Amino acid sequence: MRRIWATVVSVWAVLAIVAVLAWSRPATPSAQPAATPTVLVVKGKNGTQHLVVVNTAGAAPHATTQTSPPPR
């Protein structure tokens, strides 16, 4: 009977360790949608208008769950 209880306890211990490791691991970030370029109309001298394309494809997303350390 001791062998059965030892087996049950060891199985529950392994499951508890796996659960703690699974919940302590950070979640994988979801894929970000592709950035679409933004077109701005800028007025120049004498009322002329220029189209400016702003492309943010290389920029990393800024949203984060971590805070900055306090200034010293």
N, C-alpha and C positions, 0 to 999 in steps of 0.2 A: 504493500500500500504506500510505503514511503517513496518508492520509485515513481509511482503514478503522480503523487503530489509534487515531487521534484520536477517531473516533466511538465506539469501544468504551470507551475510557478516559472520555470525557465521560458516557456513559450510566451507567457504574459509579459515577462521582463523584456524579451526580445521585441515584442510588439510595442511596448512602451518606449523603448529606445528608438525604434524606427519612427514612431509618431512624433517624438520630441525633435528628432532630426528633420523630419518633413516640415514641421511647423516653424522651426527656427530658420529654415532656408529662405532667403529673400525670393519674392515672386519674380518670375521672368517678365520683363517688360513686353507689352504687346506691340505689334508692328505698327509703326506710325504711318498714316496715309501719305502718299506722295504730295510734296509741296507744289502748289500751283503758283506760277509767277503772278505778281500783282502789277498792274499798269497804273501809273499815276500821271496826271496831267499837271505840269508845272508851268506857271506863267512867267515869262521872261521879260526882258526890257521891251518897251513899246507895245505891250499887250500880246506878244508872240507866245504861242503855246508849244510846249515840248512834251513828248511822251517819254516817261522814264519807266523802265522795266525793273522791278525789284524781285530778285530771285533769292529765296532762302533755302535752297535745296541742300546746301552744305552745312547749314546751321543746325546745331544740336537742339533738341527741345529743352526748354528752360525749366519746365515744371519739375519740382523735386520735393521729396518728403523730408529731406535733411535740412537743418538750419545751420547758419553760419556760426562760428564760435564768437563769443562776445569780444568786443575790441579791448585791447590792453592799454 
